């Protein structure tokens, strides 16, 4: 079995409001960008970004990073 010591998973839940990456902190676009900026490009590349709708207008976003 493979060893995955450096995998990072971050889950965000936000309202489904439009936003831009340099918008206010706490918006989906800004929070995802800020998290991706914290990943080391050599040992924690972005492997996957997934979205799911939740009750109401909320969106769940999961970002997985690793090598």
QUILINKA-V521660 format. One record per pair of residues at least 12 apart in sequence whose ideal C-beta (glycine too) atoms are under 7 Angstrom apart, sorted by the first residue. I is the first residue (numbers start at 1). GAP is how many residues later the second one is. D is the distance in Angstrom with one decimal. If there is no record, write none. Layout:
BEGIN
I:GAP:D
I:GAP:D
END
This chain:
BEGIN
4:62:6.4
6:37:5.4
6:38:6.3
6:60:5.4
6:61:5.7
7:57:6.8
7:59:4.0
8:31:6.9
8:36:5.8
8:57:4.6
8:58:6.6
9:53:6.6
9:55:5.3
10:25:5.2
10:53:4.8
11:49:6.6
11:51:5.1
12:16:6.6
12:19:5.5
12:20:6.4
12:49:4.5
13:41:6.8
13:45:5.8
13:47:5.3
14:13:6.8
14:14:4.0
14:44:6.8
14:45:5.7
15:42:5.5
15:43:6.0
16:41:4.2
16:42:6.6
16:43:5.1
21:12:4.2
28:31:6.4
28:33:6.4
32:29:6.1
32:31:6.4
35:28:5.9
36:27:6.7
39:26:4.6
43:24:5.2
44:21:4.1
44:22:6.1
44:23:6.9
45:20:6.4
45:22:6.5
46:17:6.6
46:19:5.5
47:17:4.8
47:18:6.1
47:19:5.5
48:16:4.4
49:12:6.8
49:14:5.3
50:12:4.8
END
